[in-house]
């Protein structure tokens, strides 16, 4: 189940409609794809944070990296239909999933949303930019402790298991 807070923010901000507009698909299709993808995108951000020695260091590293990519401006690029930025979403997807897992994420979300995998694959980098931009903007000028307190629940850092573990496990079968 996606984080209702993040999904709600993306809907209220016009993110889902912006994705639909950029891809020339119906907003309900964009919403279905985003709803299926969002838990996995969150899990990918979580996985990236967890690869560090500790969560604080991992989150700091992730936020620095997102800021290098453009920070909150990434979300703005999607919202403003800026066609110059999709490579940023692809960079995020590559980091949080890697090449092999990206295909599994798309297949799982396509099956859940009952949408063609081609559409889900196009939504993924835009959703990654919206999510990464939102997380980066929300972190703003927070202290390290405040970042963990605010962003930890958003990224489900205390949750177990990570939803990606099931996908990774199914690839090993």
Rosetta constraint file for C-alpha pairs under 8 A:
AtomPair CA 1 CA 39 HARMONIC 6.40 0.50
AtomPair CA 2 CA 6 HARMONIC 7.85 0.50
AtomPair CA 2 CA 7 HARMONIC 6.88 0.50
AtomPair CA 2 CA 35 HARMONIC 6.35 0.50
AtomPair CA 2 CA 36 HARMONIC 7.54 0.50
AtomPair CA 2 CA 38 HARMONIC 5.70 0.50
AtomPair CA 2 CA 39 HARMONIC 4.69 0.50
AtomPair CA 3 CA 7 HARMONIC 6.20 0.50
AtomPair CA 3 CA 38 HARMONIC 7.70 0.50
AtomPair CA 3 CA 39 HARMONIC 6.96 0.50
AtomPair CA 3 CA 154 HARMONIC 7.34 0.50
AtomPair CA 4 CA 8 HARMONIC 5.68 0.50
AtomPair CA 5 CA 9 HARMONIC 6.14 0.50
AtomPair CA 5 CA 154 HARMONIC 8.00 0.50
AtomPair CA 6 CA 10 HARMONIC 6.19 0.50
AtomPair CA 6 CA 154 HARMONIC 7.38 0.50
AtomPair CA 7 CA 11 HARMONIC 6.18 0.50
AtomPair CA 7 CA 34 HARMONIC 7.96 0.50
AtomPair CA 7 CA 35 HARMONIC 7.27 0.50
AtomPair CA 7 CA 38 HARMONIC 7.51 0.50
AtomPair CA 8 CA 12 HARMONIC 6.00 0.50
AtomPair CA 9 CA 13 HARMONIC 5.87 0.50
AtomPair CA 10 CA 14 HARMONIC 6.30 0.50
AtomPair CA 10 CA 15 HARMONIC 4.83 0.50
AtomPair CA 10 CA 16 HARMONIC 6.21 0.50
AtomPair CA 10 CA 130 HARMONIC 7.58 0.50
AtomPair CA 11 CA 15 HARMONIC 5.71 0.50
AtomPair CA 11 CA 16 HARMONIC 5.49 0.50
AtomPair CA 11 CA 17 HARMONIC 7.53 0.50
AtomPair CA 14 CA 18 HARMONIC 5.98 0.50
AtomPair CA 14 CA 79 HARMONIC 6.80 0.50
AtomPair CA 15 CA 19 HARMONIC 6.19 0.50
AtomPair CA 15 CA 78 HARMONIC 7.22 0.50
AtomPair CA 15 CA 79 HARMONIC 5.86 0.50
AtomPair CA 15 CA 130 HARMONIC 7.02 0.50
AtomPair CA 16 CA 20 HARMONIC 6.32 0.50
AtomPair CA 16 CA 27 HARMONIC 6.73 0.50
AtomPair CA 16 CA 30 HARMONIC 5.99 0.50
AtomPair CA 16 CA 31 HARMONIC 5.93 0.50
AtomPair CA 16 CA 34 HARMONIC 7.39 0.50
AtomPair CA 17 CA 21 HARMONIC 6.08 0.50
AtomPair CA 17 CA 27 HARMONIC 5.55 0.50
AtomPair CA 17 CA 30 HARMONIC 7.34 0.50
AtomPair CA 18 CA 22 HARMONIC 6.07 0.50
AtomPair CA 18 CA 78 HARMONIC 6.40 0.50
AtomPair CA 18 CA 79 HARMONIC 5.28 0.50
AtomPair CA 18 CA 80 HARMONIC 7.46 0.50
AtomPair CA 18 CA 81 HARMONIC 6.69 0.50
AtomPair CA 19 CA 23 HARMONIC 6.15 0.50
AtomPair CA 19 CA 27 HARMONIC 7.95 0.50
AtomPair CA 19 CA 30 HARMONIC 6.41 0.50
AtomPair CA 19 CA 78 HARMONIC 7.02 0.50
AtomPair CA 19 CA 79 HARMONIC 7.80 0.50
AtomPair CA 19 CA 123 HARMONIC 6.80 0.50
AtomPair CA 19 CA 126 HARMONIC 6.63 0.50
AtomPair CA 19 CA 127 HARMONIC 7.69 0.50
AtomPair CA 20 CA 24 HARMONIC 5.60 0.50
AtomPair CA 20 CA 25 HARMONIC 4.87 0.50
AtomPair CA 20 CA 26 HARMONIC 5.81 0.50
AtomPair CA 20 CA 27 HARMONIC 5.14 0.50
AtomPair CA 20 CA 29 HARMONIC 7.54 0.50
AtomPair CA 20 CA 30 HARMONIC 5.36 0.50
AtomPair CA 21 CA 25 HARMONIC 6.60 0.50
AtomPair CA 21 CA 26 HARMONIC 7.94 0.50
AtomPair CA 21 CA 27 HARMONIC 7.87 0.50
AtomPair CA 21 CA 81 HARMONIC 7.66 0.50
AtomPair CA 22 CA 78 HARMONIC 7.96 0.50
AtomPair CA 22 CA 81 HARMONIC 6.08 0.50
AtomPair CA 22 CA 83 HARMONIC 7.96 0.50
AtomPair CA 23 CA 122 HARMONIC 7.42 0.50
AtomPair CA 23 CA 123 HARMONIC 7.77 0.50
AtomPair CA 25 CA 29 HARMONIC 6.61 0.50
AtomPair CA 25 CA 30 HARMONIC 6.93 0.50
AtomPair CA 26 CA 30 HARMONIC 6.59 0.50
AtomPair CA 27 CA 31 HARMONIC 6.07 0.50
AtomPair CA 28 CA 32 HARMONIC 6.07 0.50
AtomPair CA 29 CA 33 HARMONIC 6.18 0.50
AtomPair CA 29 CA 115 HARMONIC 7.48 0.50
AtomPair CA 30 CA 34 HARMONIC 6.00 0.50
AtomPair CA 30 CA 123 HARMONIC 7.11 0.50
AtomPair CA 31 CA 35 HARMONIC 5.90 0.50
AtomPair CA 32 CA 36 HARMONIC 6.27 0.50
AtomPair CA 32 CA 113 HARMONIC 5.47 0.50
AtomPair CA 32 CA 115 HARMONIC 7.95 0.50
AtomPair CA 33 CA 37 HARMONIC 5.97 0.50
AtomPair CA 33 CA 109 HARMONIC 6.80 0.50
AtomPair CA 33 CA 110 HARMONIC 7.26 0.50
AtomPair CA 33 CA 113 HARMONIC 5.87 0.50
AtomPair CA 33 CA 115 HARMONIC 7.24 0.50
AtomPair CA 33 CA 119 HARMONIC 7.93 0.50
AtomPair CA 33 CA 120 HARMONIC 5.72 0.50
AtomPair CA 33 CA 123 HARMONIC 6.85 0.50
AtomPair CA 34 CA 38 HARMONIC 5.59 0.50
AtomPair CA 34 CA 123 HARMONIC 7.22 0.50
AtomPair CA 34 CA 124 HARMONIC 7.82 0.50
AtomPair CA 34 CA 127 HARMONIC 6.86 0.50
AtomPair CA 35 CA 39 HARMONIC 7.64 0.50
AtomPair CA 35 CA 113 HARMONIC 7.83 0.50
AtomPair CA 36 CA 40 HARMONIC 7.77 0.50
AtomPair CA 36 CA 109 HARMONIC 4.92 0.50
AtomPair CA 36 CA 110 HARMONIC 7.64 0.50
AtomPair CA 36 CA 112 HARMONIC 6.16 0.50
AtomPair CA 36 CA 113 HARMONIC 5.90 0.50
AtomPair CA 37 CA 41 HARMONIC 6.11 0.50
AtomPair CA 37 CA 105 HARMONIC 7.52 0.50
AtomPair CA 37 CA 106 HARMONIC 7.72 0.50
AtomPair CA 37 CA 109 HARMONIC 5.53 0.50
AtomPair CA 37 CA 124 HARMONIC 7.03 0.50
AtomPair CA 38 CA 42 HARMONIC 6.03 0.50
AtomPair CA 38 CA 127 HARMONIC 7.66 0.50
AtomPair CA 39 CA 43 HARMONIC 6.08 0.50
AtomPair CA 39 CA 163 HARMONIC 7.48 0.50
AtomPair CA 40 CA 44 HARMONIC 6.06 0.50
AtomPair CA 40 CA 105 HARMONIC 6.89 0.50
AtomPair CA 40 CA 163 HARMONIC 6.60 0.50
AtomPair CA 40 CA 164 HARMONIC 6.58 0.50
AtomPair CA 41 CA 45 HARMONIC 6.33 0.50
AtomPair CA 41 CA 96 HARMONIC 7.72 0.50
AtomPair CA 41 CA 128 HARMONIC 6.68 0.50
AtomPair CA 42 CA 46 HARMONIC 6.15 0.50
AtomPair CA 42 CA 154 HARMONIC 7.89 0.50
AtomPair CA 42 CA 155 HARMONIC 5.51 0.50
AtomPair CA 42 CA 156 HARMONIC 7.49 0.50
AtomPair CA 43 CA 47 HARMONIC 5.96 0.50
AtomPair CA 43 CA 155 HARMONIC 7.01 0.50
AtomPair CA 43 CA 156 HARMONIC 7.58 0.50
AtomPair CA 43 CA 162 HARMONIC 6.04 0.50
AtomPair CA 43 CA 163 HARMONIC 6.18 0.50
AtomPair CA 43 CA 164 HARMONIC 6.25 0.50
AtomPair CA 44 CA 48 HARMONIC 6.19 0.50
AtomPair CA 44 CA 96 HARMONIC 4.58 0.50
AtomPair CA 44 CA 97 HARMONIC 5.90 0.50
AtomPair CA 44 CA 164 HARMONIC 7.25 0.50
AtomPair CA 45 CA 49 HARMONIC 6.36 0.50
AtomPair CA 45 CA 96 HARMONIC 5.73 0.50
AtomPair CA 45 CA 155 HARMONIC 6.72 0.50
AtomPair CA 46 CA 50 HARMONIC 6.15 0.50
AtomPair CA 46 CA 155 HARMONIC 5.57 0.50
AtomPair CA 46 CA 156 HARMONIC 6.85 0.50
AtomPair CA 46 CA 157 HARMONIC 5.99 0.50
AtomPair CA 46 CA 162 HARMONIC 7.95 0.50
AtomPair CA 47 CA 51 HARMONIC 6.38 0.50
AtomPair CA 47 CA 96 HARMONIC 6.92 0.50
AtomPair CA 47 CA 162 HARMONIC 7.67 0.50
AtomPair CA 48 CA 52 HARMONIC 7.73 0.50
AtomPair CA 48 CA 58 HARMONIC 7.18 0.50
AtomPair CA 48 CA 62 HARMONIC 7.30 0.50
AtomPair CA 48 CA 95 HARMONIC 7.48 0.50
AtomPair CA 48 CA 96 HARMONIC 5.70 0.50
AtomPair CA 49 CA 55 HARMONIC 6.05 0.50
AtomPair CA 49 CA 57 HARMONIC 7.85 0.50
AtomPair CA 49 CA 58 HARMONIC 4.17 0.50
AtomPair CA 49 CA 59 HARMONIC 5.24 0.50
AtomPair CA 49 CA 61 HARMONIC 7.76 0.50
AtomPair CA 49 CA 62 HARMONIC 6.53 0.50
AtomPair CA 50 CA 54 HARMONIC 6.93 0.50
AtomPair CA 50 CA 55 HARMONIC 5.99 0.50
AtomPair CA 50 CA 58 HARMONIC 6.20 0.50
AtomPair CA 51 CA 58 HARMONIC 6.78 0.50
AtomPair CA 52 CA 57 HARMONIC 6.33 0.50
AtomPair CA 52 CA 58 HARMONIC 4.73 0.50
AtomPair CA 53 CA 57 HARMONIC 6.90 0.50
AtomPair CA 53 CA 58 HARMONIC 7.15 0.50
AtomPair CA 54 CA 58 HARMONIC 6.13 0.50
AtomPair CA 55 CA 59 HARMONIC 5.89 0.50
AtomPair CA 55 CA 148 HARMONIC 7.93 0.50
AtomPair CA 55 CA 157 HARMONIC 7.89 0.50
AtomPair CA 56 CA 60 HARMONIC 6.10 0.50
AtomPair CA 56 CA 144 HARMONIC 7.02 0.50
AtomPair CA 56 CA 145 HARMONIC 7.97 0.50
AtomPair CA 56 CA 148 HARMONIC 6.69 0.50
AtomPair CA 57 CA 61 HARMONIC 6.08 0.50
AtomPair CA 58 CA 62 HARMONIC 6.11 0.50
AtomPair CA 59 CA 63 HARMONIC 6.06 0.50
AtomPair CA 59 CA 148 HARMONIC 7.61 0.50
AtomPair CA 60 CA 64 HARMONIC 6.14 0.50
AtomPair CA 60 CA 144 HARMONIC 7.58 0.50
AtomPair CA 61 CA 65 HARMONIC 6.18 0.50
AtomPair CA 62 CA 66 HARMONIC 6.13 0.50
AtomPair CA 63 CA 67 HARMONIC 6.04 0.50
AtomPair CA 63 CA 135 HARMONIC 7.96 0.50
AtomPair CA 63 CA 136 HARMONIC 6.00 0.50
AtomPair CA 63 CA 139 HARMONIC 7.78 0.50
AtomPair CA 64 CA 68 HARMONIC 6.26 0.50
AtomPair CA 65 CA 69 HARMONIC 6.44 0.50
AtomPair CA 66 CA 70 HARMONIC 6.44 0.50
AtomPair CA 66 CA 71 HARMONIC 5.25 0.50
AtomPair CA 66 CA 132 HARMONIC 6.54 0.50
AtomPair CA 66 CA 133 HARMONIC 7.35 0.50
AtomPair CA 66 CA 136 HARMONIC 6.39 0.50
AtomPair CA 67 CA 71 HARMONIC 4.00 0.50
AtomPair CA 67 CA 72 HARMONIC 7.65 0.50
AtomPair CA 67 CA 136 HARMONIC 6.63 0.50
AtomPair CA 69 CA 74 HARMONIC 7.63 0.50
AtomPair CA 69 CA 88 HARMONIC 6.61 0.50
AtomPair CA 70 CA 74 HARMONIC 5.63 0.50
AtomPair CA 70 CA 133 HARMONIC 7.64 0.50
AtomPair CA 71 CA 132 HARMONIC 7.26 0.50
AtomPair CA 71 CA 133 HARMONIC 5.12 0.50
AtomPair CA 71 CA 134 HARMONIC 8.00 0.50
AtomPair CA 71 CA 136 HARMONIC 5.18 0.50
AtomPair CA 71 CA 137 HARMONIC 6.36 0.50
AtomPair CA 72 CA 76 HARMONIC 6.74 0.50
AtomPair CA 72 CA 132 HARMONIC 7.59 0.50
AtomPair CA 72 CA 133 HARMONIC 4.03 0.50
AtomPair CA 72 CA 134 HARMONIC 5.89 0.50
AtomPair CA 72 CA 135 HARMONIC 7.74 0.50
AtomPair CA 72 CA 136 HARMONIC 5.61 0.50
AtomPair CA 72 CA 137 HARMONIC 4.60 0.50
AtomPair CA 73 CA 77 HARMONIC 6.06 0.50
AtomPair CA 73 CA 133 HARMONIC 6.36 0.50
AtomPair CA 74 CA 78 HARMONIC 6.64 0.50
AtomPair CA 74 CA 85 HARMONIC 7.47 0.50
AtomPair CA 74 CA 88 HARMONIC 7.66 0.50
AtomPair CA 74 CA 129 HARMONIC 5.47 0.50
AtomPair CA 74 CA 130 HARMONIC 6.47 0.50
AtomPair CA 74 CA 132 HARMONIC 7.39 0.50
AtomPair CA 74 CA 133 HARMONIC 4.98 0.50
AtomPair CA 75 CA 79 HARMONIC 6.22 0.50
AtomPair CA 75 CA 129 HARMONIC 5.74 0.50
AtomPair CA 75 CA 130 HARMONIC 4.25 0.50
AtomPair CA 75 CA 131 HARMONIC 7.26 0.50
AtomPair CA 75 CA 132 HARMONIC 7.44 0.50
AtomPair CA 75 CA 133 HARMONIC 4.66 0.50
AtomPair CA 75 CA 134 HARMONIC 6.38 0.50
AtomPair CA 76 CA 80 HARMONIC 5.88 0.50
AtomPair CA 76 CA 130 HARMONIC 7.84 0.50
AtomPair CA 76 CA 133 HARMONIC 7.80 0.50
AtomPair CA 77 CA 81 HARMONIC 6.11 0.50
AtomPair CA 77 CA 82 HARMONIC 4.88 0.50
AtomPair CA 77 CA 83 HARMONIC 7.79 0.50
AtomPair CA 77 CA 85 HARMONIC 6.60 0.50
AtomPair CA 78 CA 82 HARMONIC 6.02 0.50
AtomPair CA 78 CA 83 HARMONIC 8.00 0.50
AtomPair CA 78 CA 85 HARMONIC 7.75 0.50
AtomPair CA 78 CA 126 HARMONIC 6.61 0.50
AtomPair CA 78 CA 129 HARMONIC 7.27 0.50
AtomPair CA 78 CA 130 HARMONIC 6.74 0.50
AtomPair CA 85 CA 89 HARMONIC 7.31 0.50
AtomPair CA 86 CA 90 HARMONIC 6.44 0.50
AtomPair CA 86 CA 125 HARMONIC 6.62 0.50
AtomPair CA 86 CA 126 HARMONIC 6.70 0.50
AtomPair CA 87 CA 91 HARMONIC 6.18 0.50
AtomPair CA 87 CA 125 HARMONIC 8.00 0.50
AtomPair CA 88 CA 92 HARMONIC 6.36 0.50
AtomPair CA 88 CA 125 HARMONIC 7.71 0.50
AtomPair CA 88 CA 129 HARMONIC 6.84 0.50
AtomPair CA 89 CA 93 HARMONIC 6.19 0.50
AtomPair CA 89 CA 124 HARMONIC 7.75 0.50
AtomPair CA 89 CA 125 HARMONIC 4.04 0.50
AtomPair CA 89 CA 126 HARMONIC 5.73 0.50
AtomPair CA 89 CA 127 HARMONIC 7.64 0.50
AtomPair CA 89 CA 128 HARMONIC 5.50 0.50
AtomPair CA 89 CA 129 HARMONIC 4.87 0.50
AtomPair CA 90 CA 94 HARMONIC 6.08 0.50
AtomPair CA 90 CA 125 HARMONIC 5.23 0.50
AtomPair CA 91 CA 95 HARMONIC 6.28 0.50
AtomPair CA 92 CA 96 HARMONIC 6.14 0.50
AtomPair CA 92 CA 125 HARMONIC 7.35 0.50
AtomPair CA 92 CA 128 HARMONIC 6.37 0.50
AtomPair CA 92 CA 129 HARMONIC 7.28 0.50
AtomPair CA 92 CA 132 HARMONIC 7.84 0.50
AtomPair CA 93 CA 97 HARMONIC 5.75 0.50
AtomPair CA 93 CA 98 HARMONIC 7.01 0.50
AtomPair CA 93 CA 102 HARMONIC 7.20 0.50
AtomPair CA 93 CA 124 HARMONIC 7.60 0.50
AtomPair CA 93 CA 125 HARMONIC 6.29 0.50
AtomPair CA 93 CA 128 HARMONIC 6.63 0.50
AtomPair CA 94 CA 98 HARMONIC 4.58 0.50
AtomPair CA 94 CA 99 HARMONIC 6.28 0.50
AtomPair CA 94 CA 102 HARMONIC 7.56 0.50
AtomPair CA 97 CA 101 HARMONIC 5.34 0.50
AtomPair CA 97 CA 102 HARMONIC 5.45 0.50
AtomPair CA 98 CA 102 HARMONIC 6.14 0.50
AtomPair CA 99 CA 103 HARMONIC 7.08 0.50
AtomPair CA 100 CA 104 HARMONIC 7.04 0.50
AtomPair CA 101 CA 105 HARMONIC 6.14 0.50
AtomPair CA 101 CA 167 HARMONIC 7.70 0.50
AtomPair CA 101 CA 168 HARMONIC 7.20 0.50
AtomPair CA 102 CA 106 HARMONIC 6.23 0.50
AtomPair CA 103 CA 107 HARMONIC 6.14 0.50
AtomPair CA 104 CA 108 HARMONIC 6.02 0.50
AtomPair CA 104 CA 167 HARMONIC 6.69 0.50
AtomPair CA 105 CA 109 HARMONIC 6.10 0.50
AtomPair CA 105 CA 167 HARMONIC 7.51 0.50
AtomPair CA 106 CA 110 HARMONIC 5.94 0.50
AtomPair CA 106 CA 117 HARMONIC 6.18 0.50
AtomPair CA 106 CA 120 HARMONIC 6.05 0.50
AtomPair CA 106 CA 121 HARMONIC 5.79 0.50
AtomPair CA 106 CA 124 HARMONIC 7.76 0.50
AtomPair CA 107 CA 111 HARMONIC 6.14 0.50
AtomPair CA 107 CA 117 HARMONIC 6.17 0.50
AtomPair CA 108 CA 112 HARMONIC 6.23 0.50
AtomPair CA 109 CA 113 HARMONIC 5.92 0.50
AtomPair CA 109 CA 117 HARMONIC 7.96 0.50
AtomPair CA 109 CA 120 HARMONIC 7.00 0.50
AtomPair CA 110 CA 114 HARMONIC 5.49 0.50
AtomPair CA 110 CA 115 HARMONIC 5.09 0.50
AtomPair CA 110 CA 116 HARMONIC 5.97 0.50
AtomPair CA 110 CA 117 HARMONIC 5.13 0.50
AtomPair CA 110 CA 120 HARMONIC 6.04 0.50
AtomPair CA 111 CA 115 HARMONIC 7.01 0.50
AtomPair CA 115 CA 119 HARMONIC 6.86 0.50
AtomPair CA 115 CA 120 HARMONIC 6.89 0.50
AtomPair CA 116 CA 120 HARMONIC 6.62 0.50
AtomPair CA 117 CA 121 HARMONIC 5.92 0.50
AtomPair CA 118 CA 122 HARMONIC 6.36 0.50
AtomPair CA 119 CA 123 HARMONIC 6.29 0.50
AtomPair CA 120 CA 124 HARMONIC 6.17 0.50
AtomPair CA 121 CA 125 HARMONIC 7.58 0.50
AtomPair CA 122 CA 126 HARMONIC 7.38 0.50
AtomPair CA 123 CA 127 HARMONIC 6.03 0.50
AtomPair CA 124 CA 128 HARMONIC 6.06 0.50
AtomPair CA 125 CA 129 HARMONIC 6.18 0.50
AtomPair CA 126 CA 130 HARMONIC 6.24 0.50
AtomPair CA 127 CA 131 HARMONIC 6.01 0.50
AtomPair CA 128 CA 132 HARMONIC 5.81 0.50
AtomPair CA 129 CA 133 HARMONIC 5.75 0.50
AtomPair CA 130 CA 134 HARMONIC 6.00 0.50
AtomPair CA 131 CA 135 HARMONIC 6.11 0.50
AtomPair CA 132 CA 136 HARMONIC 6.02 0.50
AtomPair CA 133 CA 137 HARMONIC 5.99 0.50
AtomPair CA 134 CA 138 HARMONIC 5.94 0.50
AtomPair CA 135 CA 139 HARMONIC 6.17 0.50
AtomPair CA 135 CA 151 HARMONIC 7.33 0.50
AtomPair CA 136 CA 140 HARMONIC 6.61 0.50
AtomPair CA 139 CA 147 HARMONIC 5.99 0.50
AtomPair CA 139 CA 150 HARMONIC 7.97 0.50
AtomPair CA 139 CA 151 HARMONIC 7.43 0.50
AtomPair CA 142 CA 146 HARMONIC 5.72 0.50
AtomPair CA 142 CA 147 HARMONIC 5.88 0.50
AtomPair CA 143 CA 147 HARMONIC 6.14 0.50
AtomPair CA 144 CA 148 HARMONIC 6.49 0.50
AtomPair CA 145 CA 149 HARMONIC 6.28 0.50
AtomPair CA 146 CA 150 HARMONIC 5.90 0.50
AtomPair CA 147 CA 151 HARMONIC 5.49 0.50
AtomPair CA 147 CA 152 HARMONIC 7.32 0.50
AtomPair CA 148 CA 152 HARMONIC 4.89 0.50
AtomPair CA 149 CA 153 HARMONIC 7.24 0.50
AtomPair CA 150 CA 154 HARMONIC 7.10 0.50
AtomPair CA 151 CA 155 HARMONIC 6.08 0.50
AtomPair CA 152 CA 156 HARMONIC 5.81 0.50
AtomPair CA 152 CA 157 HARMONIC 5.02 0.50
AtomPair CA 152 CA 158 HARMONIC 7.09 0.50
AtomPair CA 153 CA 157 HARMONIC 6.21 0.50
AtomPair CA 153 CA 158 HARMONIC 7.17 0.50
AtomPair CA 161 CA 165 HARMONIC 7.03 0.50
AtomPair CA 162 CA 166 HARMONIC 7.82 0.50
AtomPair CA 163 CA 167 HARMONIC 7.29 0.50
AtomPair CA 164 CA 168 HARMONIC 6.15 0.50
AtomPair CA 165 CA 169 HARMONIC 5.94 0.50
AtomPair CA 166 CA 170 HARMONIC 6.11 0.50
AtomPair CA 167 CA 171 HARMONIC 6.39 0.50
AtomPair CA 168 CA 172 HARMONIC 6.63 0.50
AtomPair CA 169 CA 173 HARMONIC 6.80 0.50
